[in-house]
Amino acid sequence: MTSSSTLRCTCGRLTGPILLAVAAVSAVASTSAEGRVLTSDVVIRGGTIYDGSSERPFVGDVAIAGDKIVYVGPTGRNPYRGRRLIQARGMIVAPGFIDPHTHADTFLTANDPTNRLNLPWMMQGVTTIFTGVDGHGQPGGKVDIGGFFKSLEADKFGINAAAYVGFGAVRRAVIGDDARAPTADELRRMRSMAADGMCEGAMGLSSGLFYAPQSFAKTDEVIELAKEAAKRGGVYDTHQRDESSYTIGVVNSTLEAIEIGRAAGMPVNFAHFKALGVDVHGKAPELIAAVEKARASGVDVTADQYPWEASGSSLEASLLPRWAVDGGRPALLKRLGDPAQLSRVKAEMVENLRRRGGRESLLLTARDQPWTGKRLGEIAREWRVEPIEAALRIIRATEEGSSVVSFNMAEADIKLLMKQPWVMTSSDGSHGHPRMYATFPQKYAKYVLREKTISLADFINSSSGRTADRFKLDRRGHLKSGFFADIVVFDPDLYRPKADYIEPERLTEGVQTLLVNGAVAISAGKPTGVAAGRPLRKVPRAGSCS
């Protein structure tokens, strides 16, 4: 996509031909200030180093001993001889990328050790993911932070993982799928579950107020659970109630989330921040203004974002009105069997399809179905029915829901949000969408190289140091002595997304070396099979869990 000469202009310090070789050989020895030669496990030599901040890069070395970085600086001053030398001349050397919003459940719960390596993220250069997002909780919709972390330790996982307490998982465990407020006793139980999750190491409270049954919760109910996370130093992370014009609108929904953080006394992070659908295209300046005003007033607000014009969801969440799913799937099917209620459902689905962009905006991605890989309009034509009737036929046939890729965002909004200094990179990675396999190289290839929306330093900072600093990850996200050795070495000419909307599950290429906690997880562009990931438990505020 971009010539080497263009990339040198972007990076500023790249020199010489692209070369990477990994060998267990002795490095040319340098000496310490006292004249002693020091030995480390790994030396990454001569790469163009971006340290995770927004500072300019430099050419130099990184030395690793055990799971920590022991040296970052010019090659000539490196006192370490590496038992293993990684020649990185012409390569980008950066902190391993951190993805604060993923749906990696199928990898977390896999029996196959290869699947537990989490290659879709690992091959992008990601060394840390966050899970339990959108309020969904731990794998299977559980509320079990402690058990989740123990399973990671017992079964081994390829990269580091942090987790949220899921507001939706808590609500469903106590109330079920009903559209009602909790009783006083139910609210007490929900608060207790949120507190327990925080004391077991959760990052904070995650919500997905767009999704039923979380959408049935009033703001005050969310605040009460958020207060429990706030007492223990947590973040409120939210798939906000409305990213479009479904209910209260994206601007009012943004203000609601900010108010939850203000009332609970905690930081707020907007997950996959966007303006979704034709009614709200061009709203990014208003969203930014709302966040900036909150930040100026003392509310700690940030956001993460994926670099794709299409979102990923389910056909049900995209098109069905929320009242129709009150009580869960059995209640939905009963309503669809009632002609009067069915007529009302269809009318609202027509409007929801319009705001999404119409029949051709929804790509059906559920695996191994007759409609897989087709647009809703295409399958409707094949079946000779209206698009809403086709959608209802699919909804009736799929008990677990049918996933979709929804083309509904404007490039101008994506770019403007991406430029904000409080916006981080995330994937929202889910099956059937290329964002699971290719988010970080997509941002690099499209928005750094081709569109020049942001600089390479900004891309790396928003994908590593900015994220680690925002969530207070202990000694991660930066290339500094004493920090954990989560490090990516990628070829700037080859690091590209291979996955796309037609073939969404193709592994990224271009990461030549990846270290996770000092262990080499990718070598010469291939996974080594080493699973060195760790659970990242957040330490609760002192005295808050006694």
RODO-2510 file (C-alpha; in nm, 4 decimals, decimal comma):
residues 546
     n   res          X          Y          Z
     1     m     0,0000     0,0000     0,0000
     2     t     0,2858     0,2363     0,0849
     3     s     0,6444     0,2397    -0,0319
     4     s     0,9364     0,2076     0,2055
     5     s     1,0408     0,5621     0,1278
     6     t     0,6984     0,6944     0,2235
     7     l     0,7082     0,5014     0,5463
     8     r     1,0509     0,6394     0,6314
     9     c     0,9034     0,9837     0,5950
    10     t     0,6198     0,8879     0,8328
    11     c     0,8431     0,7200     1,0913
    12     g     1,1282     0,9599     1,0648
    13     r     1,4050     0,7202     1,1704
    14     l     1,3767     0,3992     0,9695
    15     t     1,6985     0,3101     0,7894
    16     g     1,8311     0,0260     0,5775
    17     p     1,6579    -0,2757     0,4279
    18     i     1,3955    -0,4711     0,6144
    19     l     1,5622    -0,7541     0,8037
    20     l     1,4664    -0,9718     1,0954
    21     a     1,6416    -1,2840     1,2153
    22     v     1,5980    -1,4622     1,5434
    23     a     1,8837    -1,6754     1,6685
    24     a     2,0129    -1,7982     2,0009
    25     v     2,3537    -1,6462     1,9542
    26     s     2,5769    -1,4217     2,1583
    27     a     2,5464    -1,0495     2,0972
    28     v     2,8502    -0,8293     2,0533
    29     a     2,9210    -0,7431     2,4127
    30     s     2,8834    -0,3977     2,5548
    31     t     2,9796    -0,3102     2,9082
    32     s     2,8137    -0,1415     3,2014
    33     a     2,9331     0,1886     3,3393
    34     e     3,1576    -0,0146     3,5691
    35     g     3,3006    -0,2047     3,2735
    36     r     3,1029    -0,5235     3,3468
    37     v     2,9247    -0,7205     3,0748
    38     l     2,5677    -0,7972     3,1831
    39     t     2,3640    -1,0909     3,0598
    40     s     1,9949    -1,0821     2,9744
    41     d     1,7628    -1,3408     2,8267
    42     v     1,6738    -1,1448     2,5125
    43     v     1,8117    -0,8425     2,3328
    44     i     1,6058    -0,6815     2,0548
    45     r     1,8687    -0,4983     1,8520
    46     g     1,8555    -0,1970     1,6238
    47     g     1,4817    -0,1491     1,5814
    48     t     1,2958     0,1791     1,5528
    49     i     1,1616     0,2119     1,9054
    50     y     0,8270     0,3707     1,9889
    51     d     0,8079     0,3544     2,3667
    52     g     0,4289     0,3817     2,4027
    53     s     0,4230     0,7546     2,4666
    54     s     0,3764     1,0218     2,2025
    55     e     0,7504     1,0931     2,1969
    56     r     0,9534     1,0690     1,8758
    57     p     1,1034     0,7276     1,8002
    58     f     1,4693     0,6384     1,8087
    59     v     1,6834     0,3512     1,6845
    60     g     1,8167     0,1319     1,9625
    61     d     1,7922    -0,1815     2,1740
    62     v     1,5567    -0,3371     2,4257
    63     a     1,6924    -0,5928     2,6730
    64     i     1,4755    -0,8356     2,8693
    65     a     1,5587    -1,0427     3,1756
    66     g     1,2893    -1,2817     3,2939
    67     d     0,9539    -1,1108     3,2516
    68     k     1,0863    -0,7537     3,2762
    69     i     1,2532    -0,4976     3,0541
    70     v     1,5987    -0,4071     3,1866
    71     y     1,7190    -0,1657     2,9192
    72     v     1,5711     0,0641     2,6542
    73     g     1,8077     0,2958     2,4728
    74     p     2,0790     0,3419     2,2109
    75     t     2,2579     0,0293     2,0921
    76     g     2,5998     0,1671     2,1778
    77     r     2,5074     0,2159     2,5424
    78     n     2,3407    -0,1216     2,5926
    79     p     2,5385    -0,3101     2,8616
    80     y     2,3512    -0,6360     2,8038
    81     r     2,4578    -0,9443     2,6095
    82     g     2,1477    -1,1404     2,5149
    83     r     2,1296    -1,5176     2,5362
    84     r     1,8915    -1,4688     2,2459
    85     l     1,9427    -1,1919     1,9922
    86     i     1,6587    -1,0552     1,7811
    87     q     1,7866    -0,8425     1,4951
    88     a     1,5191    -0,5759     1,4392
    89     r     1,6817    -0,3361     1,1961
    90     g     1,4087    -0,1664     0,9900
    91     m     1,1370    -0,2975     1,2224
    92     i     0,9026    -0,1108     1,4525
    93     v     0,9526    -0,2073     1,8177
    94     a     0,6645    -0,1063     2,0452
    95     p     0,4769    -0,2092     2,3581
    96     g     0,2406    -0,4988     2,2965
    97     f    -0,1003    -0,3630     2,2001
    98     i    -0,3810    -0,3517     2,4574
    99     d    -0,7400    -0,4145     2,3501
   100     p    -0,9822    -0,2830     2,6156
   101     h    -1,2981    -0,4257     2,4585
   102     t    -1,3171    -0,7831     2,3281
   103     h    -1,5558    -1,0744     2,2964
   104     a    -1,3011    -1,3532     2,3271
   105     d    -1,5186    -1,6051     2,5139
   106     t    -1,4747    -1,8876     2,2620
   107     f    -1,0976    -1,8671     2,3080
   108     l    -1,1091    -1,8246     2,6851
   109     t    -1,3204    -2,1377     2,7260
   110     a    -1,1582    -2,3527     2,4541
   111     n    -1,0389    -2,7032     2,5374
   112     d    -0,7810    -2,6906     2,2589
   113     p    -0,4548    -2,5296     2,3829
   114     t    -0,3975    -2,3812     2,0371
   115     n    -0,7284    -2,1972     2,0537
   116     r    -0,6396    -2,0684     2,3991
   117     l    -0,3379    -1,8953     2,2464
   118     n    -0,5953    -1,6482     2,1111
   119     l    -0,4260    -1,6151     1,7717
   120     p    -0,6732    -1,3639     1,6237
   121     w    -0,5461    -1,1051     1,8708
   122     m    -0,1924    -1,2378     1,9189
   123     m    -0,1104    -1,2199     1,5472
   124     q    -0,2083    -0,8503     1,5492
   125     g     0,0521    -0,7831     1,8180
   126     v    -0,1975    -0,7680     2,1046
   127     t    -0,0624    -0,8806     2,4413
   128     t    -0,3537    -0,7812     2,6693
   129     i    -0,7315    -0,7965     2,6297
   130     f    -1,0272    -0,6916     2,8447
   131     t    -1,3298    -0,9204     2,8719
   132     g    -1,6724    -0,9217     3,0373
   133     v    -1,7669    -0,6179     2,8289
   134     d    -2,1093    -0,4781     2,7282
   135     g    -2,2360    -0,5941     3,0657
   136     h    -2,2336    -0,9584     2,9531
   137     g    -2,0053    -1,0879     3,2289
   138     q    -1,7809    -1,3898     3,2186
   139     p    -1,8080    -1,6724     2,9612
   140     g    -2,1590    -1,8135     2,9608
   141     g    -2,3003    -1,4922     3,1082
   142     k    -2,1696    -1,5720     3,4552
   143     v    -2,0763    -1,3366     3,7364
   144     d    -1,7562    -1,5054     3,8459
   145     i    -1,4418    -1,2938     3,8345
   146     g    -1,2523    -1,5174     4,0745
   147     g    -1,3359    -1,8361     3,8869
   148     f    -1,2498    -1,6742     3,5560
   149     f    -0,9026    -1,5775     3,6714
   150     k    -0,8400    -1,9199     3,8250
   151     s    -0,9325    -2,0876     3,4965
   152     l    -0,6813    -1,8711     3,3093
   153     e    -0,4083    -1,9730     3,5515
   154     a    -0,4999    -2,3406     3,5387
   155     d    -0,5457    -2,3809     3,1627
   156     k    -0,2901    -2,1260     3,0380
   157     f    -0,3833    -1,8524     2,7947
   158     g    -0,1787    -1,6896     2,5207
   159     i    -0,2039    -1,3269     2,6302
   160     n    -0,2923    -1,1256     2,9390
   161     a    -0,6572    -1,0753     3,0312
   162     a    -0,8471    -0,8343     3,2541
   163     a    -1,2201    -0,8572     3,3275
   164     y    -1,5239    -0,6514     3,4209
   165     v    -1,8223    -0,7261     3,6402
   166     g    -2,1125    -0,7352     3,3956
   167     f    -2,4152    -0,5259     3,4899
   168     g    -2,6330    -0,7361     3,2606
   169     a    -2,5041    -1,0643     3,4019
   170     v    -2,5782    -0,9408     3,7543
   171     r    -2,9255    -0,8186     3,6618
   172     r    -3,0169    -1,1381     3,4797
   173     a    -2,8937    -1,3531     3,7706
   174     v    -3,1205    -1,1668     4,0124
   175     i    -3,4182    -1,0425     3,8069
   176     g    -3,4110    -1,2488     3,4887
   177     d    -3,5293    -1,1006     3,1580
   178     d    -3,8196    -0,8987     3,2922
   179     a    -3,8756    -0,5303     3,2187
   180     r    -3,9133    -0,4077     3,5753
   181     a    -3,7211    -0,2394     3,8522
   182     p    -3,5563    -0,4523     4,1230
   183     t    -3,7092    -0,4785     4,4655
   184     a    -3,5097    -0,3410     4,7595
   185     d    -3,3832    -0,6913     4,8401
   186     e    -3,2935    -0,7625     4,4767
   187     l    -3,1018    -0,4361     4,4524
   188     r    -2,9128    -0,5263     4,7706
   189     r    -2,8176    -0,8615     4,6179
   190     m    -2,7090    -0,6983     4,2926
   191     r    -2,4910    -0,4484     4,4771
   192     s    -2,3342    -0,7312     4,6752
   193     m    -2,2504    -0,9230     4,3578
   194     a    -2,0900    -0,6147     4,2047
   195     a    -1,8849    -0,5593     4,5206
   196     d    -1,7714    -0,9227     4,5272
   197     g    -1,6574    -0,9043     4,1670
   198     m    -1,4527    -0,5952     4,2360
   199     c    -1,2919    -0,7592     4,5392
   200     e    -1,1966    -1,0569     4,3190
   201     g    -1,0032    -0,8285     4,0840
   202     a    -1,2455    -0,6768     3,8300
   203     m    -1,1479    -0,3581     3,6451
   204     g    -1,4864    -0,2047     3,7140
   205     l    -1,8510    -0,2298     3,6134
   206     s    -1,9400    -0,2860     3,2490
   207     s    -2,2862    -0,2166     3,1099
   208     g    -2,4633    -0,2638     2,7786
   209     l    -2,7766    -0,0569     2,8258
   210     f    -2,8663    -0,0936     2,4576
   211     y    -2,9300    -0,4655     2,5104
   212     a    -3,2255    -0,6272     2,6833
   213     p    -3,2620    -0,6921     2,9734
   214     q    -3,0121    -0,4188     3,0656
   215     s    -3,2166    -0,1694     2,8641
   216     f    -3,4965    -0,2140     3,1168
   217     a    -3,2829    -0,0613     3,3930
   218     k    -3,3328     0,3028     3,4862
   219     t    -3,0337     0,5291     3,5367
   220     d    -3,0625     0,5222     3,9175
   221     e    -3,0372     0,1431     3,9222
   222     v    -2,7125     0,1539     3,7255
   223     i    -2,5746     0,4233     3,9561
   224     e    -2,6351     0,2072     4,2622
   225     l    -2,4213    -0,0759     4,1228
   226     a    -2,1646     0,1666     3,9861
   227     k    -2,1154     0,3066     4,3360
   228     e    -1,9995    -0,0365     4,4520
   229     a    -1,7362    -0,0437     4,1790
   230     a    -1,6388     0,3169     4,2534
   231     k    -1,5745     0,2427     4,6220
   232     r    -1,3140    -0,0106     4,5118
   233     g    -1,1424     0,2036     4,2503
   234     g    -1,3238     0,0745     3,9411
   235     v    -1,4109     0,2257     3,6033
   236     y    -1,7612     0,2467     3,4568
   237     d    -1,7306     0,1075     3,1031
   238     t    -2,0404     0,1281     2,8885
   239     h    -2,1998     0,0309     2,5624
   240     q    -2,4284     0,3260     2,6082
   241     r    -2,8054     0,3098     2,5967
   242     d    -2,8356     0,4565     2,2492
   243     e    -2,5607     0,5095     1,9900
   244     s    -2,8207     0,6141     1,7343
   245     s    -3,1804     0,7389     1,7492
   246     y    -3,3497     0,4293     1,8890
   247     t    -3,4658     0,5716     2,2216
   248     i    -3,3114     0,8758     2,3931
   249     g    -3,0629     0,9470     2,1125
   250     v    -2,6848     0,9314     2,1086
   251     v    -2,6248     1,2754     2,2617
   252     n    -2,8623     1,2241     2,5559
   253     s    -2,7262     0,8733     2,6003
   254     t    -2,3756     1,0173     2,6229
   255     l    -2,4926     1,2609     2,8886
   256     e    -2,6587     0,9762     3,0811
   257     a    -2,3347     0,7783     3,0981
   258     i    -2,1441     1,0847     3,2127
   259     e    -2,4040     1,1429     3,4839
   260     i    -2,3674     0,7826     3,6040
   261     g    -1,9952     0,8415     3,6479
   262     r    -2,0507     1,1769     3,8171
   263     a    -2,3123     1,0410     4,0587
   264     a    -2,1091     0,7294     4,1419
   265     g    -1,7833     0,9222     4,1701
   266     m    -1,5861     0,7183     3,9189
   267     p    -1,4200     0,7380     3,5755
   268     v    -1,6285     0,6686     3,2650
   269     n    -1,5165     0,4962     2,9470
   270     f    -1,7361     0,4822     2,6383
   271     a    -1,6948     0,1511     2,4607
   272     h    -1,6700     0,1610     2,0792
   273     f    -1,7690     0,5293     2,0727
   274     k    -1,9623     0,6100     1,7561
   275     a    -2,2549     0,7796     1,5861
   276     l    -2,4520     0,4855     1,4453
   277     g    -2,7074     0,5221     1,1697
   278     v    -2,8241     0,7760     0,9139
   279     d    -3,0102     0,9902     1,1673
   280     v    -2,6951     1,0743     1,3630
   281     h    -2,4208     1,0949     1,1024
   282     g    -2,2251     1,4138     1,1670
   283     k    -2,2931     1,4092     1,5428
   284     a    -1,9293     1,3459     1,6393
   285     p    -1,8621     1,7153     1,7201
   286     e    -2,1544     1,7167     1,9665
   287     l    -2,0301     1,3976     2,1310
   288     i    -1,6804     1,5382     2,1618
   289     a    -1,8165     1,8621     2,3086
   290     a    -2,0131     1,6680     2,5708
   291     v    -1,7058     1,4704     2,6731
   292     e    -1,4815     1,7782     2,6806
   293     k    -1,7322     1,9652     2,8967
   294     a    -1,7489     1,6740     3,1410
   295     r    -1,3715     1,6455     3,1557
   296     a    -1,3425     2,0193     3,2227
   297     s    -1,5909     1,9826     3,5096
   298     g    -1,3843     1,7082     3,6743
   299     v    -1,5422     1,3862     3,5422
   300     d    -1,2710     1,1539     3,4117
   301     v    -1,4120     1,0520     3,0724
   302     t    -1,2440     0,8568     2,7919
   303     a    -1,3512     0,6348     2,5030
   304     d    -1,2294     0,3513     2,2867
   305     q    -1,3023     0,3060     1,9172
   306     y    -1,2623     0,0523     1,6390
   307     p    -1,1508     0,1682     1,2912
   308     w    -1,4335     0,0187     1,0852
   309     e    -1,7366     0,1730     0,9182
   310     a    -1,9498    -0,1293     1,0087
   311     s    -2,0551    -0,2370     1,3554
   312     g    -2,1303    -0,5911     1,4664
   313     s    -2,4394    -0,6996     1,6529
   314     s    -2,7283    -0,9407     1,6246
   315     l    -3,0269    -0,9204     1,3944
   316     e    -3,2479    -0,9200     1,7034
   317     a    -3,0714    -0,6269     1,8724
   318     s    -3,0541    -0,4316     1,5468
   319     l    -3,4186    -0,4592     1,4481
   320     l    -3,6494    -0,5738     1,7282
   321     p    -3,8081    -0,3165     1,9591
   322     r    -3,7052    -0,3745     2,3199
   323     w    -4,0582    -0,4174     2,4503
   324     a    -4,0911    -0,7220     2,2249
   325     v    -3,8195    -0,9129     2,4137
   326     d    -3,9471    -0,8359     2,7649
   327     g    -3,9447    -1,1765     2,9332
   328     g    -3,6935    -1,3356     2,6958
   329     r    -3,7309    -1,5512     2,3870
   330     p    -4,0444    -1,7445     2,4913
   331     a    -4,2293    -1,4166     2,5420
   332     l    -4,0987    -1,2846     2,2086
   333     l    -4,2228    -1,5876     2,0154
   334     k    -4,5618    -1,5599     2,1831
   335     r    -4,5893    -1,1947     2,0742
   336     l    -4,4875    -1,2855     1,7192
   337     g    -4,7766    -1,5333     1,7155
   338     d    -5,0284    -1,2616     1,8058
   339     p    -5,1395    -1,0799     1,4860
   340     a    -5,1981    -0,7474     1,6597
   341     q    -4,8624    -0,7465     1,8368
   342     l    -4,6849    -0,8814     1,5279
   343     s    -4,8161    -0,5879     1,3253
   344     r    -4,6741    -0,3449     1,5839
   345     v    -4,3399    -0,5287     1,5913
   346     k    -4,3121    -0,5141     1,2115
   347     a    -4,3857    -0,1431     1,2006
   348     e    -4,1098    -0,0672     1,4481
   349     m    -3,8696    -0,3030     1,2700
   350     v    -3,9250    -0,1116     0,9457
   351     e    -3,8181     0,2087     1,1211
   352     n    -3,5176     0,0407     1,2838
   353     l    -3,4045    -0,0944     0,9478
   354     r    -3,4336     0,2556     0,7992
   355     r    -3,2147     0,4118     1,0696
   356     r    -2,9580     0,1354     1,0159
   357     g    -2,9324     0,2267     0,6474
   358     g    -3,1790    -0,0090     0,4802
   359     r    -3,1930    -0,3678     0,3633
   360     e    -2,8451    -0,3685     0,2057
   361     s    -2,6774    -0,2341     0,5215
   362     l    -2,7065    -0,5641     0,7110
   363     l    -2,4674    -0,8477     0,6231
   364     l    -2,5755    -1,1776     0,7809
   365     t    -2,2746    -1,3492     0,9391
   366     a    -2,3997    -1,6383     1,1549
   367     r    -2,2012    -1,9514     1,0737
   368     d    -2,3273    -2,2411     0,8628
   369     q    -2,6687    -2,0998     0,7747
   370     p    -2,8368    -2,0651     0,4334
   371     w    -2,8095    -1,6868     0,4694
   372     t    -2,4450    -1,6720     0,5807
   373     g    -2,2497    -1,4047     0,3921
   374     k    -2,5580    -1,2484     0,2302
   375     r    -2,7204    -0,9088     0,2760
   376     l    -3,0695    -0,8997     0,4207
   377     g    -3,1977    -0,7578     0,0921
   378     e    -3,0407    -1,0436    -0,1035
   379     i    -3,1918    -1,3167     0,1120
   380     a    -3,5309    -1,1404     0,0978
   381     r    -3,5158    -1,1449    -0,2817
   382     e    -3,4216    -1,5136    -0,2812
   383     w    -3,7167    -1,5927    -0,0541
   384     r    -3,9459    -1,3506    -0,2404
   385     v    -4,0542    -1,1757     0,0775
   386     e    -4,0115    -0,8292     0,2261
   387     p    -3,6870    -0,7714     0,4238
   388     i    -3,8678    -0,7542     0,7579
   389     e    -4,0401    -1,0847     0,6901
   390     a    -3,7035    -1,2386     0,6010
   391     a    -3,5587    -1,1024     0,9234
   392     l    -3,8428    -1,2463     1,1289
   393     r    -3,8031    -1,5854     0,9599
   394     i    -3,4359    -1,5877     1,0625
   395     i    -3,5138    -1,4698     1,4169
   396     r    -3,7717    -1,7458     1,4616
   397     a    -3,5260    -2,0078     1,3335
   398     t    -3,2213    -1,9136     1,5421
   399     e    -3,2575    -1,9666     1,9144
   400     e    -2,9117    -1,8280     1,9919
   401     g    -2,9560    -1,5201     1,7738
   402     s    -2,8185    -1,4383     1,4310
   403     s    -2,5122    -1,2143     1,4043
   404     v    -2,4891    -0,9283     1,1563
   405     v    -2,2354    -0,6778     1,0309
   406     s    -2,4107    -0,3437     1,0032
   407     f    -2,2728    -0,0742     0,7703
   408     n    -2,3900     0,2375     0,9490
   409     m    -2,1084     0,4848     1,0279
   410     a    -1,9714     0,7904     0,8487
   411     e    -1,5984     0,8221     0,7780
   412     a    -1,5902     1,1849     0,8892
   413     d    -1,7180     1,0857     1,2354
   414     i    -1,4736     0,7950     1,2614
   415     k    -1,1770     1,0170     1,1792
   416     l    -1,2759     1,3034     1,4068
   417     l    -1,3231     1,0734     1,7056
   418     m    -0,9959     0,8944     1,6312
   419     k    -0,8009     1,2205     1,6567
   420     q    -0,9095     1,2903     2,0146
   421     p    -0,6314     1,2478     2,2737
   422     w    -0,8679     1,0562     2,5053
   423     v    -0,9685     0,7911     2,2491
   424     m    -0,8018     0,4469     2,2521
   425     t    -0,7956     0,1615     2,0018
   426     s    -1,0287    -0,1330     2,0639
   427     s    -1,1654    -0,4132     1,8494
   428     d    -1,5010    -0,5124     1,9975
   429     g    -1,3834    -0,8354     1,8368
   430     s    -1,6618    -1,0810     1,7628
   431     h    -1,7086    -1,3680     1,5185
   432     g    -1,8178    -1,2811     1,1661
   433     h    -1,6567    -0,9352     1,1660
   434     p    -1,2958    -0,8676     1,0562
   435     r    -1,2405    -0,6523     1,3637
   436     m    -1,1663    -0,9691     1,5638
   437     y    -0,8716    -1,0539     1,3380
   438     a    -0,7546    -0,7228     1,1974
   439     t    -0,8424    -0,4105     1,3976
   440     f    -0,4919    -0,2921     1,4842
   441     p    -0,3400    -0,3409     1,1367
   442     q    -0,6543    -0,1858     0,9864
   443     k    -0,5983     0,1315     1,1889
   444     y    -0,2304     0,1329     1,0936
   445     a    -0,2739     0,0620     0,7219
   446     k    -0,5770     0,2816     0,6579
   447     y    -0,5572     0,5690     0,9030
   448     v    -0,1793     0,6020     0,9463
   449     l    -0,0395     0,5087     0,6053
   450     r    -0,3164     0,5650     0,3532
   451     e    -0,5394     0,8365     0,5017
   452     k    -0,2762     0,9988     0,7304
   453     t    -0,5487     1,0711     0,9854
   454     i    -0,3077     1,0123     1,2756
   455     s     0,0657     0,9610     1,3079
   456     l     0,2382     0,6319     1,3733
   457     a     0,3326     0,7533     1,7221
   458     d    -0,0345     0,8351     1,7923
   459     f    -0,1417     0,4932     1,6665
   460     i     0,1014     0,3183     1,8987
   461     n     0,0231     0,5432     2,1949
   462     s    -0,3531     0,4985     2,1524
   463     s    -0,3001     0,1226     2,1251
   464     s    -0,0672     0,0764     2,4227
   465     g     0,0527     0,3462     2,6633
   466     r    -0,2647     0,5539     2,6602
   467     t    -0,4742     0,2469     2,7377
   468     a    -0,2437     0,1190     3,0122
   469     d    -0,2329     0,4611     3,1753
   470     r    -0,6086     0,5075     3,1561
   471     f    -0,6840     0,1758     3,3260
   472     k    -0,3799     0,1925     3,5576
   473     l    -0,2352    -0,1370     3,4370
   474     d     0,0658    -0,2102     3,6552
   475     r     0,3920    -0,1555     3,4609
   476     r     0,2467    -0,2238     3,1192
   477     g     0,1918    -0,0305     2,7988
   478     h     0,5346     0,1334     2,7836
   479     l     0,8879     0,0276     2,6968
   480     k     1,0615     0,1235     3,0205
   481     s     1,3136    -0,0455     3,2427
   482     g     1,1297    -0,2366     3,5141
   483     f     0,8120    -0,2759     3,3096
   484     f     0,6731    -0,6136     3,2028
   485     a     0,8160    -0,7296     2,8714
   486     d     0,5039    -0,7214     2,6551
   487     i     0,6633    -0,6203     2,3247
   488     v     0,5684    -0,6303     1,9567
   489     v     0,8164    -0,6162     1,6686
   490     f     0,6414    -0,5629     1,3354
   491     d     0,7495    -0,5089     0,9771
   492     p     0,6125    -0,1711     0,8665
   493     d     0,5906    -0,2860     0,5044
   494     l     0,4120    -0,6150     0,5779
   495     y     0,1901    -0,5356     0,8780
   496     r    -0,1516    -0,5394     0,7128
   497     p    -0,5043    -0,6689     0,7710
   498     k    -0,5764    -0,9881     0,5806
   499     a    -0,9331    -1,0265     0,7089
   500     d    -1,2146    -0,8355     0,5419
   501     y    -1,5948    -0,8429     0,5390
   502     i    -1,6000    -1,1302     0,2904
   503     e    -1,3327    -1,3383     0,4674
   504     p    -1,3436    -1,2103     0,8257
   505     e    -1,1325    -1,4835     0,9869
   506     r    -0,7920    -1,4492     0,8212
   507     l    -0,4974    -1,3980     1,0530
   508     t    -0,2979    -1,0763     1,0335
   509     e     0,0530    -1,0858     0,8893
   510     g     0,3560    -0,8692     0,9626
   511     v     0,4212    -0,9237     1,3329
   512     q     0,7672    -1,0778     1,3304
   513     t     0,8197    -1,1161     1,7052
   514     l     0,5888    -1,0915     2,0047
   515     l     0,6887    -1,1232     2,3675
   516     v     0,4306    -1,1755     2,6419
   517     n     0,5720    -1,1361     2,9924
   518     g     0,9173    -1,1903     2,8464
   519     a     0,8298    -1,5168     2,6680
   520     v     0,8546    -1,5325     2,2882
   521     a     0,5011    -1,6014     2,1641
   522     i     0,5688    -1,5220     1,7956
   523     s     0,9036    -1,5816     1,6289
   524     a     0,9850    -1,5125     1,2616
   525     g     0,6180    -1,4379     1,2054
   526     k     0,4902    -1,7712     1,3408
   527     p     0,3334    -1,8540     1,6790
   528     t     0,5643    -2,0575     1,9006
   529     g     0,2864    -2,2249     2,0993
   530     v     0,3980    -2,0589     2,4213
   531     a     0,1047    -1,9508     2,6403
   532     a     0,2499    -1,6920     2,8770
   533     g    -0,0545    -1,4739     2,9425
   534     r    -0,1552    -1,3815     3,2948
   535     p    -0,4754    -1,2679     3,4624
   536     l    -0,4553    -0,8973     3,5365
   537     r    -0,6384    -0,8551     3,8653
   538     k    -0,7095    -0,5001     3,9688
   539     v    -0,6140    -0,4374     4,3311
   540     p    -0,9188    -0,2931     4,5105
   541     r    -0,8845     0,0326     4,6971
   542     a    -0,7275    -0,0240     5,0390
   543     g    -0,9826    -0,1163     5,3053
   544     s    -1,2713    -0,1444     5,0580
   545     c    -1,3016    -0,5235     5,0725
   546     s    -1,2481    -0,5905     5,4420
***
